[in-house]
Each structure stands twice: as C-alpha cells, then as structure tokens.
Amino acid sequence: MMTNLSLKAITVVALMAGLGTMTANAQLGGLGNALKNKVKNEASKTKTAVAETAKEKAAAQVRNVVDGVRQDEEKFWSSDMGDCVRIVGQEGTLYEGNAKSSWEQLQEWKTDLPTMTMNSKTVIANALYYLYRMEEAADEQNFDNQELEYFTRSGEMYNFIENIVREAEGVKGQFRYNEYKDHYNAAYGKIWAKLWAGLPKKAAKAKEDRAKFAEGTYNQIEFEIGKSNEYSGKMKEWYLDWAYSAYNLNASFGYLLESDPRYDQVLADLKSAIAQTSEEFQARNPVKPAAQLRDEYKAEKEQLAKEEAERKAAREAEIAASMQPWPATKMGDAAFLNACLAAARAQFPEEDAKRVTILNSTWQIDRDGFGNIVRRRVSAWVDIKKDGRRYATNYGFAQDYMGGGKYGKTYFFGVGTRSGFFIK
C-alpha cells in the first residue's frame, strides 16, 4: 500500500526538532507490531510480507541494517518512557519520537485545549507521524481506505496544531512549524486533486441561474455516487458523505426542485447507493424528499429567528434594569478630568470615551517598603461605547511622585473591579 521511502518523504526529518519525553497518558495504541512490515507493503501487501521466509528477512537485514534498524522499514521498541517509533531511509532518519499517543487518547483531548496544549510534544509527534503517512498516501496510485484514514487523521492533527499554536505561540518553537504547514498543504493539494479528478464544473451560481446550478449539482452528486461505487468501506462512505451533503443542502435551500428533469433519478440513485453502506451510515444520512428538506429548513430558520428575538429582548430588559444616571465627580477639576479622559482614549481608542467622573473623595497614596511616596491614584467611571449604547466602566488613573510635593503626568492605571452599568 505504501511506496518506498522517497526523497520527498525524507524531508520530513527537517520538521522534527527536539521532541521530549512521553507524557503520562501517551501510548502507542493499536498500531503495535502490525507496522513492522516494509513501509511500501504496510497495508495492501501485509499477507505477502507475513509469508516472507525468515531466511529472506535475515538476508535483507544484513544488506540494509544501519544502527540496528532497517533502512526501508519501521522499527518499534519499548523503553522506560513508553513505546517509540523510528522511521529511517536511505538518507537518514525521517522521524524519531517517543511521544506517540493512541488515537483514542488524542480524541479525548480534542475538546480540551488546555490539556492538548500541556501535551503539545505528544500532539506534535502525532502530527508529524500522520503527515509522513499522508505524504506517502499522496504518492499512492491506488488511494483506498487506509490512505483515506491517514489523510483524515493528518487533517485532524493539523487542526490540533493550529489550535494549540493559537493558545500558546511558543509551541511553534518546539518544531519547524512553517515547514510542517508547507508539507501538509502540498500533500493535501495532491490528494485533493487525486480524489476529485474528473469532477464536472458547475456552469452557474445558484443566484444567477438556478436551473443551470441545479444541473451542475446533479452532475456533482452523480459523479460522487459513481466514485463511491468504485470502493467499499470508508472510501465509499466518504464520497457518499459529499453526495448526501450536496443534495441535502441544495434541496433545503430550494436549489433542487421536484420539477427538475433529473431530480427523480438522482434521488433514486442516492437512496440506492446509501442503502449499500453500513447501518450506522444509513441512520446518520436519511435521504428525504426535497419538499421535506425545504420545510425543515424553513422551520429551523423560524426557530432560530425566534430564539434570537428572545435573546435580544432579554438583553434589552437586562440593559434597561441596569441603567443608572451619570454620577457627579467627587474630586478633580476640569483639567484633571480631561487628563484622565485623554489617558483613557489613548489606552482604548476604539471605546470612544466621552467623559470621566472620579469615585474617590481624596487621592489614594502608594508607598514603597521604606514609606516613600511612589504615586497617587484614583478610581473613576469612564463613559464609553458598548453594544450601541453609552456605558460606565471602571478604570484607574495615577500620577507618579516627582519629589518636592509635585506629581507627574496623569496616566492610565488599569481596569477597576467595580461592575459597570449602562447610562440613562
């Protein structure tokens, strides 16, 4: 199933840099010794590899051993840190790590970004492993269920990486992030082009010419059904997922109508194709008439509009209940209030601050450990724009002590702890 290690695949070594020890939860999972066969023969030729005689294996090892590991084979071993994987090729190590977790473990982290970030090295190790497999799959002539699995898993790992990078920018420094993205996008493009080779192009957009758009959509659905008929298992269902989605969405939006010349035939073909899939897939993808889909979509939109109106009304009531008149300042002359206003505008220009009122009757004095005056400060309400209304938010302002009883320029001194209110 997998090809010999290519020069392109060998570049994966450039992506790996300093993966650390395995996390407590990391485990190899279901791969185990099943991947000890030659990379080229990992799936489609497993039986042939198993049948290879011990004498042939020994001879091959003598020819290709480097540091005790076959140059054209994966090698798994155990250590105190857990299961490890090493992939080597004619020009050196492609991937080496000891933080490869089971797929089930990764799925548990999927909705727990802090845990995923905490285990970033494990996520990176898996992302690189599935990228390597995806690159191999991109070069396969016969793309089937195993290659699809690598393709989809690599896509999930790519999303994992992007999520943790947004959470913690420093994760990029743990490996060659930009090269990883370049390799992923290149392999993704190759596979995507392969999977959709021959897909008919649509002649018009839905809002420009519904009938032509519908004809193009029927062509797309029939193409996807035709591709699904070439496969079984996951590949079959993958293409039918696309066909089902194309039908469901466009029928719901009113772009596919019962009066279309091809409607009945395409609907029958889709039903027939889905009937040949697993019970789980059929239950998840019930084929409904276009009229029913339009009615369900209309009811859903009406329900969403109702819920949005209810949320808006509740929010308006909340705002009305919280509204208070703008309070008078307890200290400070016009010059000081304007200085506070200028500091607030400089800190948050998008808030469109209009005025300031001081909550304190006197200055609060901050001193250092020796009792020396450091600064004086006040707490204030600042009139800002929020949700299309005027809102009082709590900010602090301060002046540093310059000596001789004098203080410096007024500056922003942080967000206060008081809850704000909408202004009447």
C-alpha beads as a LAMMPS data file, in Angstrom:
LAMMPS data file: protein, C-alpha beads

424 atoms
423 bonds

1 atom types
1 bond types

-500.0 500.0 xlo xhi
-500.0 500.0 ylo yhi
-500.0 500.0 zlo zhi

Masses

1 110.0

Atoms # bond

1 1 1 0.000 0.000 0.000
2 1 1 2.775 2.453 0.892
3 1 1 5.541 3.337 -1.543
4 1 1 9.294 3.066 -0.920
5 1 1 10.705 5.961 1.032
6 1 1 11.069 8.812 -1.426
7 1 1 13.279 11.882 -1.371
8 1 1 10.156 13.944 -0.746
9 1 1 9.232 11.868 2.283
10 1 1 12.801 12.074 3.557
11 1 1 12.389 15.810 4.010
12 1 1 10.101 15.081 6.960
13 1 1 13.266 14.904 9.038
14 1 1 13.528 18.658 8.665
15 1 1 10.261 19.014 10.534
16 1 1 11.352 17.235 13.668
17 1 1 13.319 19.129 16.316
18 1 1 13.762 18.140 19.933
19 1 1 10.620 16.184 20.806
20 1 1 10.858 15.415 24.508
21 1 1 9.780 12.547 26.688
22 1 1 6.431 10.895 26.536
23 1 1 3.531 12.287 28.620
24 1 1 1.887 10.132 31.246
25 1 1 -1.080 9.334 29.044
26 1 1 0.865 8.763 25.817
27 1 1 0.710 5.260 24.422
28 1 1 1.180 3.666 21.057
29 1 1 -2.321 2.253 20.841
30 1 1 -3.455 -0.062 18.083
31 1 1 -0.531 0.255 15.681
32 1 1 1.814 -2.074 17.568
33 1 1 3.813 -4.602 15.635
34 1 1 1.405 -4.512 12.701
35 1 1 3.565 -1.795 11.172
36 1 1 6.794 -3.800 11.251
37 1 1 6.314 -4.730 7.609
38 1 1 8.007 -2.760 4.868
39 1 1 6.563 0.721 4.511
40 1 1 5.714 0.009 0.899
41 1 1 3.732 -3.072 1.854
42 1 1 2.138 -1.779 5.068
43 1 1 -1.496 -2.463 4.221
44 1 1 -2.169 -3.898 0.786
45 1 1 0.642 -6.474 0.904
46 1 1 0.536 -7.456 4.565
47 1 1 -0.140 -11.107 3.773
48 1 1 2.804 -11.249 1.379
49 1 1 5.102 -9.703 3.970
50 1 1 3.962 -12.171 6.624
51 1 1 4.664 -15.045 4.264
52 1 1 8.241 -13.902 3.654
53 1 1 10.639 -16.525 4.942
54 1 1 12.953 -15.967 7.898
55 1 1 15.913 -16.567 5.612
56 1 1 14.841 -13.777 3.241
57 1 1 14.303 -11.382 6.154
58 1 1 17.729 -12.106 7.575
59 1 1 19.381 -11.552 4.205
60 1 1 17.547 -8.256 3.740
61 1 1 18.568 -7.078 7.192
62 1 1 22.215 -7.795 6.515
63 1 1 22.038 -5.689 3.358
64 1 1 20.148 -2.760 4.832
65 1 1 20.925 -2.512 8.548
66 1 1 22.104 0.866 9.856
67 1 1 22.473 1.207 13.631
68 1 1 20.398 -1.921 14.071
69 1 1 17.378 -0.555 12.147
70 1 1 16.313 -1.479 8.629
71 1 1 16.678 1.439 6.216
72 1 1 13.421 0.672 4.431
73 1 1 11.359 -0.380 7.420
74 1 1 9.763 0.981 10.554
75 1 1 11.162 -0.199 13.845
76 1 1 9.252 -0.179 17.115
77 1 1 10.756 -0.784 20.506
78 1 1 9.920 -0.169 24.148
79 1 1 11.721 1.940 26.696
80 1 1 11.149 3.331 30.169
81 1 1 9.421 6.264 28.502
82 1 1 6.969 4.062 26.608
83 1 1 6.635 2.865 23.053
84 1 1 8.800 4.553 20.452
85 1 1 8.793 4.680 16.692
86 1 1 11.637 5.372 14.308
87 1 1 11.340 5.654 10.536
88 1 1 14.600 5.655 8.595
89 1 1 15.521 5.921 4.945
90 1 1 18.490 5.861 2.641
91 1 1 19.438 9.419 3.656
92 1 1 18.864 9.197 7.400
93 1 1 16.137 9.381 9.983
94 1 1 12.789 10.652 8.753
95 1 1 11.006 10.662 12.057
96 1 1 12.017 9.735 15.550
97 1 1 9.994 10.253 18.687
98 1 1 8.722 8.655 21.835
99 1 1 5.543 10.608 22.399
100 1 1 3.191 8.829 20.032
101 1 1 -0.209 8.529 21.675
102 1 1 -3.156 6.313 20.788
103 1 1 -5.759 7.841 18.505
104 1 1 -8.392 7.329 21.197
105 1 1 -6.325 9.415 23.630
106 1 1 -5.970 12.213 21.098
107 1 1 -9.720 12.266 20.528
108 1 1 -10.252 12.699 24.267
109 1 1 -8.040 15.812 24.140
110 1 1 -9.919 17.171 21.142
111 1 1 -12.322 19.275 23.211
112 1 1 -9.836 20.054 25.985
113 1 1 -7.491 22.703 24.635
114 1 1 -5.536 23.241 27.884
115 1 1 -4.733 19.505 28.119
116 1 1 -3.844 19.404 24.443
117 1 1 -1.509 22.371 24.909
118 1 1 0.055 20.850 28.012
119 1 1 0.793 17.726 25.941
120 1 1 1.981 19.700 22.903
121 1 1 5.011 17.477 22.295
122 1 1 2.773 14.449 22.012
123 1 1 0.471 16.319 19.627
124 1 1 3.456 17.397 17.515
125 1 1 4.819 13.842 17.390
126 1 1 1.490 12.532 16.151
127 1 1 1.068 15.391 13.688
128 1 1 4.451 14.616 12.138
129 1 1 3.763 10.890 12.074
130 1 1 0.444 11.288 10.249
131 1 1 1.939 13.914 7.959
132 1 1 4.580 11.367 6.968
133 1 1 1.841 8.829 6.280
134 1 1 -0.184 11.416 4.375
135 1 1 2.789 12.268 2.160
136 1 1 3.226 8.586 1.396
137 1 1 -0.504 8.315 0.624
138 1 1 -0.239 11.288 -1.730
139 1 1 2.155 9.258 -3.897
140 1 1 -0.011 6.122 -3.958
141 1 1 -1.508 5.117 -7.297
142 1 1 -4.363 3.278 -5.604
143 1 1 -5.873 5.534 -2.946
144 1 1 -8.089 3.414 -0.704
145 1 1 -9.396 3.080 2.847
146 1 1 -6.002 3.050 4.609
147 1 1 -4.750 6.114 2.730
148 1 1 -8.038 7.909 3.454
149 1 1 -7.551 7.195 7.151
150 1 1 -4.091 8.772 7.081
151 1 1 -5.453 11.718 5.095
152 1 1 -8.286 12.418 7.544
153 1 1 -6.165 11.834 10.648
154 1 1 -3.442 14.126 9.346
155 1 1 -6.107 16.782 8.793
156 1 1 -7.303 16.436 12.383
157 1 1 -3.744 16.688 13.685
158 1 1 -3.189 19.807 11.578
159 1 1 -6.215 21.375 13.285
160 1 1 -4.850 20.301 16.678
161 1 1 -1.574 22.064 15.922
162 1 1 -3.311 25.251 14.783
163 1 1 -5.458 25.282 17.923
164 1 1 -2.569 24.925 20.351
165 1 1 -0.484 27.484 18.450
166 1 1 -3.301 29.989 18.921
167 1 1 -3.369 29.086 22.613
168 1 1 0.413 29.160 23.082
169 1 1 2.546 30.861 20.423
170 1 1 5.703 29.316 21.895
171 1 1 4.660 25.857 20.656
172 1 1 5.969 26.886 17.228
173 1 1 9.482 26.782 18.655
174 1 1 9.199 23.092 19.531
175 1 1 9.447 22.044 15.865
176 1 1 9.717 23.524 12.376
177 1 1 6.190 24.836 12.264
178 1 1 6.305 26.666 8.933
179 1 1 7.877 23.699 7.135
180 1 1 5.252 21.424 8.661
181 1 1 2.496 23.636 7.226
182 1 1 4.173 23.748 3.809
183 1 1 4.477 19.957 3.699
184 1 1 0.902 19.472 4.841
185 1 1 -0.558 21.883 2.284
186 1 1 1.466 20.334 -0.540
187 1 1 0.368 16.786 0.325
188 1 1 -3.219 17.923 0.890
189 1 1 -3.290 19.547 -2.550
190 1 1 -2.005 16.402 -4.247
191 1 1 -4.516 14.155 -2.529
192 1 1 -7.421 16.531 -3.038
193 1 1 -6.668 16.779 -6.759
194 1 1 -6.472 12.990 -6.965
195 1 1 -9.752 12.422 -5.137
196 1 1 -11.663 14.904 -7.269
197 1 1 -10.071 14.268 -10.663
198 1 1 -12.822 14.413 -13.265
199 1 1 -15.325 16.326 -11.152
200 1 1 -17.633 18.271 -13.511
201 1 1 -17.538 22.037 -13.160
202 1 1 -20.716 23.937 -12.400
203 1 1 -21.875 26.259 -15.163
204 1 1 -23.538 28.886 -12.968
205 1 1 -24.058 30.091 -9.426
206 1 1 -27.359 29.409 -7.692
207 1 1 -28.473 33.047 -7.571
208 1 1 -27.519 33.667 -11.206
209 1 1 -29.301 30.732 -12.840
210 1 1 -30.969 28.185 -10.568
211 1 1 -31.669 25.653 -13.328
212 1 1 -28.060 25.617 -14.556
213 1 1 -26.793 25.471 -10.998
214 1 1 -29.108 22.539 -10.291
215 1 1 -27.832 20.723 -13.379
216 1 1 -24.278 21.196 -12.182
217 1 1 -25.220 19.931 -8.717
218 1 1 -26.851 16.822 -10.162
219 1 1 -23.659 16.201 -12.147
220 1 1 -21.621 16.551 -8.962
221 1 1 -23.868 14.161 -6.998
222 1 1 -23.814 11.538 -9.751
223 1 1 -20.024 11.863 -10.007
224 1 1 -19.672 11.281 -6.251
225 1 1 -22.074 8.345 -6.358
226 1 1 -20.086 6.915 -9.263
227 1 1 -16.827 7.274 -7.327
228 1 1 -18.397 5.624 -4.286
229 1 1 -19.299 2.609 -6.427
230 1 1 -15.590 2.055 -7.086
231 1 1 -14.922 1.421 -3.405
232 1 1 -16.155 -0.246 -0.264
233 1 1 -15.905 0.709 3.386
234 1 1 -14.717 4.162 4.399
235 1 1 -13.843 5.352 0.900
236 1 1 -17.340 4.509 -0.313
237 1 1 -18.941 6.347 2.573
238 1 1 -16.561 9.290 2.234
239 1 1 -17.728 10.020 -1.316
240 1 1 -21.362 9.433 -0.341
241 1 1 -20.988 11.925 2.505
242 1 1 -20.192 14.547 -0.106
243 1 1 -23.051 13.456 -2.366
244 1 1 -25.505 13.444 0.532
245 1 1 -24.389 16.890 1.727
246 1 1 -24.654 18.352 -1.783
247 1 1 -28.198 17.032 -2.127
248 1 1 -29.323 17.922 1.390
249 1 1 -28.043 21.483 1.439
250 1 1 -29.115 22.484 -2.039
251 1 1 -32.541 20.869 -1.706
252 1 1 -33.020 22.613 1.652
253 1 1 -32.163 25.982 0.079
254 1 1 -34.633 25.399 -2.764
255 1 1 -31.983 24.997 -5.466
256 1 1 -33.038 21.427 -6.309
257 1 1 -36.712 21.050 -7.173
258 1 1 -39.029 18.123 -7.884
259 1 1 -39.786 19.666 -11.285
260 1 1 -36.156 19.336 -12.407
261 1 1 -35.813 16.693 -15.170
262 1 1 -33.073 14.811 -13.286
263 1 1 -34.418 15.126 -9.759
264 1 1 -36.186 11.740 -9.512
265 1 1 -33.274 9.778 -10.968
266 1 1 -30.623 11.406 -8.791
267 1 1 -32.744 10.917 -5.668
268 1 1 -33.220 7.234 -6.534
269 1 1 -29.507 6.777 -7.231
270 1 1 -28.578 8.402 -3.933
271 1 1 -31.012 6.211 -1.989
272 1 1 -29.721 3.094 -3.722
273 1 1 -26.069 3.956 -3.028
274 1 1 -26.630 4.752 0.652
275 1 1 -28.608 1.519 1.066
276 1 1 -25.342 -0.337 0.319
277 1 1 -23.485 1.261 3.249
278 1 1 -23.293 0.405 6.927
279 1 1 -26.368 0.668 9.147
280 1 1 -24.679 3.443 11.101
281 1 1 -24.086 5.474 7.941
282 1 1 -27.662 4.954 6.762
283 1 1 -29.041 6.048 10.134
284 1 1 -26.882 9.178 10.061
285 1 1 -27.825 10.092 6.488
286 1 1 -31.552 9.562 5.878
287 1 1 -32.471 10.594 2.314
288 1 1 -35.545 12.843 2.387
289 1 1 -37.615 14.406 -0.422
290 1 1 -36.728 17.972 -1.362
291 1 1 -40.077 19.321 -0.152
292 1 1 -39.498 17.863 3.319
293 1 1 -35.996 19.334 3.465
294 1 1 -37.316 22.773 2.480
295 1 1 -39.993 22.612 5.176
296 1 1 -37.478 21.513 7.834
297 1 1 -35.062 24.270 6.825
298 1 1 -37.834 26.885 6.972
299 1 1 -38.931 25.677 10.406
300 1 1 -35.327 25.715 11.620
301 1 1 -34.796 29.290 10.396
302 1 1 -38.018 30.405 12.071
303 1 1 -36.982 28.747 15.320
304 1 1 -33.549 30.353 15.204
305 1 1 -35.103 33.754 14.481
306 1 1 -37.480 33.281 17.420
307 1 1 -34.638 32.337 19.766
308 1 1 -32.573 35.308 18.585
309 1 1 -35.500 37.671 19.177
310 1 1 -35.938 36.222 22.670
311 1 1 -32.238 36.688 23.419
312 1 1 -32.364 40.248 22.153
313 1 1 -35.440 41.060 24.242
314 1 1 -33.835 39.545 27.341
315 1 1 -30.705 41.575 26.727
316 1 1 -32.697 44.786 26.293
317 1 1 -34.513 44.094 29.555
318 1 1 -31.210 43.429 31.304
319 1 1 -29.772 46.691 29.998
320 1 1 -32.854 48.666 30.989
321 1 1 -32.745 47.230 34.514
322 1 1 -29.084 48.108 34.922
323 1 1 -29.256 51.688 33.641
324 1 1 -28.208 54.432 36.050
325 1 1 -27.779 58.181 35.761
326 1 1 -24.265 59.512 35.249
327 1 1 -22.858 60.335 38.737
328 1 1 -21.185 63.598 39.667
329 1 1 -17.446 63.578 40.269
330 1 1 -16.276 63.572 43.891
331 1 1 -12.994 65.356 43.204
332 1 1 -10.828 66.855 40.498
333 1 1 -11.064 69.967 38.377
334 1 1 -11.817 70.127 34.638
335 1 1 -8.124 69.947 33.716
336 1 1 -7.585 66.739 35.710
337 1 1 -10.771 65.115 34.369
338 1 1 -9.688 65.938 30.821
339 1 1 -6.259 64.436 31.519
340 1 1 -7.934 61.206 32.675
341 1 1 -10.131 61.234 29.584
342 1 1 -7.099 61.647 27.321
343 1 1 -5.358 58.721 29.043
344 1 1 -8.435 56.504 28.598
345 1 1 -8.710 57.417 24.911
346 1 1 -5.034 56.678 24.356
347 1 1 -5.382 53.270 26.040
348 1 1 -8.626 52.201 24.302
349 1 1 -9.251 54.453 21.290
350 1 1 -11.966 52.161 19.924
351 1 1 -14.152 52.755 23.020
352 1 1 -14.905 56.373 22.131
353 1 1 -14.589 57.638 25.733
354 1 1 -16.622 60.812 26.314
355 1 1 -16.274 61.815 29.965
356 1 1 -14.825 60.858 33.345
357 1 1 -16.065 61.132 36.904
358 1 1 -13.932 60.334 39.965
359 1 1 -15.239 57.934 42.614
360 1 1 -12.729 58.922 45.338
361 1 1 -13.095 61.922 47.624
362 1 1 -9.303 62.065 48.129
363 1 1 -6.193 60.644 46.468
364 1 1 -5.024 57.142 47.378
365 1 1 -1.290 57.253 48.126
366 1 1 1.001 54.306 47.272
367 1 1 4.288 53.966 49.190
368 1 1 7.298 51.689 48.831
369 1 1 8.698 49.412 51.552
370 1 1 10.527 52.306 53.163
371 1 1 7.455 54.508 53.405
372 1 1 8.432 56.747 50.486
373 1 1 5.624 58.027 48.265
374 1 1 5.577 56.283 44.867
375 1 1 2.403 57.590 43.290
376 1 1 -1.117 58.778 43.900
377 1 1 -4.137 57.301 42.187
378 1 1 -7.917 57.398 41.841
379 1 1 -10.713 55.144 40.669
380 1 1 -13.120 56.551 38.088
381 1 1 -16.103 55.901 35.899
382 1 1 -15.430 56.405 32.196
383 1 1 -18.287 56.856 29.708
384 1 1 -17.581 54.515 26.757
385 1 1 -19.455 52.988 23.803
386 1 1 -20.764 49.429 24.298
387 1 1 -23.445 47.493 22.394
388 1 1 -24.511 50.667 20.634
389 1 1 -25.119 52.477 23.927
390 1 1 -23.178 54.525 26.455
391 1 1 -21.703 52.522 29.299
392 1 1 -19.862 53.399 32.504
393 1 1 -16.758 51.272 33.004
394 1 1 -14.326 51.408 35.910
395 1 1 -10.729 52.476 35.188
396 1 1 -7.916 53.705 37.384
397 1 1 -5.653 56.721 36.801
398 1 1 -2.427 57.700 38.529
399 1 1 0.369 60.252 38.797
400 1 1 3.946 59.346 39.795
401 1 1 5.543 61.294 42.632
402 1 1 8.322 63.539 41.320
403 1 1 9.565 64.868 44.693
404 1 1 9.147 68.201 46.402
405 1 1 5.395 67.727 46.705
406 1 1 4.976 67.530 42.920
407 1 1 3.410 64.811 40.767
408 1 1 3.870 63.938 37.106
409 1 1 1.557 63.434 34.164
410 1 1 -1.750 61.563 34.594
411 1 1 -1.722 58.078 33.076
412 1 1 -3.977 55.021 32.785
413 1 1 -3.595 52.715 35.775
414 1 1 -5.583 49.617 34.862
415 1 1 -9.113 48.275 34.819
416 1 1 -11.020 48.561 38.069
417 1 1 -13.000 45.881 39.894
418 1 1 -16.369 47.636 40.056
419 1 1 -19.166 46.327 37.822
420 1 1 -20.142 48.825 35.159
421 1 1 -23.626 49.980 34.120
422 1 1 -25.436 51.415 31.119
423 1 1 -26.061 55.149 31.380
424 1 1 -29.563 56.629 31.341

Bonds

1 1 1 2
2 1 2 3
3 1 3 4
4 1 4 5
5 1 5 6
6 1 6 7
7 1 7 8
8 1 8 9
9 1 9 10
10 1 10 11
11 1 11 12
12 1 12 13
13 1 13 14
14 1 14 15
15 1 15 16
16 1 16 17
17 1 17 18
18 1 18 19
19 1 19 20
20 1 20 21
21 1 21 22
22 1 22 23
23 1 23 24
24 1 24 25
25 1 25 26
26 1 26 27
27 1 27 28
28 1 28 29
29 1 29 30
30 1 30 31
31 1 31 32
32 1 32 33
33 1 33 34
34 1 34 35
35 1 35 36
36 1 36 37
37 1 37 38
38 1 38 39
39 1 39 40
40 1 40 41
41 1 41 42
42 1 42 43
43 1 43 44
44 1 44 45
45 1 45 46
46 1 46 47
47 1 47 48
48 1 48 49
49 1 49 50
50 1 50 51
51 1 51 52
52 1 52 53
53 1 53 54
54 1 54 55
55 1 55 56
56 1 56 57
57 1 57 58
58 1 58 59
59 1 59 60
60 1 60 61
61 1 61 62
62 1 62 63
63 1 63 64
64 1 64 65
65 1 65 66
66 1 66 67
67 1 67 68
68 1 68 69
69 1 69 70
70 1 70 71
71 1 71 72
72 1 72 73
73 1 73 74
74 1 74 75
75 1 75 76
76 1 76 77
77 1 77 78
78 1 78 79
79 1 79 80
80 1 80 81
81 1 81 82
82 1 82 83
83 1 83 84
84 1 84 85
85 1 85 86
86 1 86 87
87 1 87 88
88 1 88 89
89 1 89 90
90 1 90 91
91 1 91 92
92 1 92 93
93 1 93 94
94 1 94 95
95 1 95 96
96 1 96 97
97 1 97 98
98 1 98 99
99 1 99 100
100 1 100 101
101 1 101 102
102 1 102 103
103 1 103 104
104 1 104 105
105 1 105 106
106 1 106 107
107 1 107 108
108 1 108 109
109 1 109 110
110 1 110 111
111 1 111 112
112 1 112 113
113 1 113 114
114 1 114 115
115 1 115 116
116 1 116 117
117 1 117 118
118 1 118 119
119 1 119 120
120 1 120 121
121 1 121 122
122 1 122 123
123 1 123 124
124 1 124 125
125 1 125 126
126 1 126 127
127 1 127 128
128 1 128 129
129 1 129 130
130 1 130 131
131 1 131 132
132 1 132 133
133 1 133 134
134 1 134 135
135 1 135 136
136 1 136 137
137 1 137 138
138 1 138 139
139 1 139 140
140 1 140 141
141 1 141 142
142 1 142 143
143 1 143 144
144 1 144 145
145 1 145 146
146 1 146 147
147 1 147 148
148 1 148 149
149 1 149 150
150 1 150 151
151 1 151 152
152 1 152 153
153 1 153 154
154 1 154 155
155 1 155 156
156 1 156 157
157 1 157 158
158 1 158 159
159 1 159 160
160 1 160 161
161 1 161 162
162 1 162 163
163 1 163 164
164 1 164 165
165 1 165 166
166 1 166 167
167 1 167 168
168 1 168 169
169 1 169 170
170 1 170 171
171 1 171 172
172 1 172 173
173 1 173 174
174 1 174 175
175 1 175 176
176 1 176 177
177 1 177 178
178 1 178 179
179 1 179 180
180 1 180 181
181 1 181 182
182 1 182 183
183 1 183 184
184 1 184 185
185 1 185 186
186 1 186 187
187 1 187 188
188 1 188 189
189 1 189 190
190 1 190 191
191 1 191 192
192 1 192 193
193 1 193 194
194 1 194 195
195 1 195 196
196 1 196 197
197 1 197 198
198 1 198 199
199 1 199 200
200 1 200 201
201 1 201 202
202 1 202 203
203 1 203 204
204 1 204 205
205 1 205 206
206 1 206 207
207 1 207 208
208 1 208 209
209 1 209 210
210 1 210 211
211 1 211 212
212 1 212 213
213 1 213 214
214 1 214 215
215 1 215 216
216 1 216 217
217 1 217 218
218 1 218 219
219 1 219 220
220 1 220 221
221 1 221 222
222 1 222 223
223 1 223 224
224 1 224 225
225 1 225 226
226 1 226 227
227 1 227 228
228 1 228 229
229 1 229 230
230 1 230 231
231 1 231 232
232 1 232 233
233 1 233 234
234 1 234 235
235 1 235 236
236 1 236 237
237 1 237 238
238 1 238 239
239 1 239 240
240 1 240 241
241 1 241 242
242 1 242 243
243 1 243 244
244 1 244 245
245 1 245 246
246 1 246 247
247 1 247 248
248 1 248 249
249 1 249 250
250 1 250 251
251 1 251 252
252 1 252 253
253 1 253 254
254 1 254 255
255 1 255 256
256 1 256 257
257 1 257 258
258 1 258 259
259 1 259 260
260 1 260 261
261 1 261 262
262 1 262 263
263 1 263 264
264 1 264 265
265 1 265 266
266 1 266 267
267 1 267 268
268 1 268 269
269 1 269 270
270 1 270 271
271 1 271 272
272 1 272 273
273 1 273 274
274 1 274 275
275 1 275 276
276 1 276 277
277 1 277 278
278 1 278 279
279 1 279 280
280 1 280 281
281 1 281 282
282 1 282 283
283 1 283 284
284 1 284 285
285 1 285 286
286 1 286 287
287 1 287 288
288 1 288 289
289 1 289 290
290 1 290 291
291 1 291 292
292 1 292 293
293 1 293 294
294 1 294 295
295 1 295 296
296 1 296 297
297 1 297 298
298 1 298 299
299 1 299 300
300 1 300 301
301 1 301 302
302 1 302 303
303 1 303 304
304 1 304 305
305 1 305 306
306 1 306 307
307 1 307 308
308 1 308 309
309 1 309 310
310 1 310 311
311 1 311 312
312 1 312 313
313 1 313 314
314 1 314 315
315 1 315 316
316 1 316 317
317 1 317 318
318 1 318 319
319 1 319 320
320 1 320 321
321 1 321 322
322 1 322 323
323 1 323 324
324 1 324 325
325 1 325 326
326 1 326 327
327 1 327 328
328 1 328 329
329 1 329 330
330 1 330 331
331 1 331 332
332 1 332 333
333 1 333 334
334 1 334 335
335 1 335 336
336 1 336 337
337 1 337 338
338 1 338 339
339 1 339 340
340 1 340 341
341 1 341 342
342 1 342 343
343 1 343 344
344 1 344 345
345 1 345 346
346 1 346 347
347 1 347 348
348 1 348 349
349 1 349 350
350 1 350 351
351 1 351 352
352 1 352 353
353 1 353 354
354 1 354 355
355 1 355 356
356 1 356 357
357 1 357 358
358 1 358 359
359 1 359 360
360 1 360 361
361 1 361 362
362 1 362 363
363 1 363 364
364 1 364 365
365 1 365 366
366 1 366 367
367 1 367 368
368 1 368 369
369 1 369 370
370 1 370 371
371 1 371 372
372 1 372 373
373 1 373 374
374 1 374 375
375 1 375 376
376 1 376 377
377 1 377 378
378 1 378 379
379 1 379 380
380 1 380 381
381 1 381 382
382 1 382 383
383 1 383 384
384 1 384 385
385 1 385 386
386 1 386 387
387 1 387 388
388 1 388 389
389 1 389 390
390 1 390 391
391 1 391 392
392 1 392 393
393 1 393 394
394 1 394 395
395 1 395 396
396 1 396 397
397 1 397 398
398 1 398 399
399 1 399 400
400 1 400 401
401 1 401 402
402 1 402 403
403 1 403 404
404 1 404 405
405 1 405 406
406 1 406 407
407 1 407 408
408 1 408 409
409 1 409 410
410 1 410 411
411 1 411 412
412 1 412 413
413 1 413 414
414 1 414 415
415 1 415 416
416 1 416 417
417 1 417 418
418 1 418 419
419 1 419 420
420 1 420 421
421 1 421 422
422 1 422 423
423 1 423 424
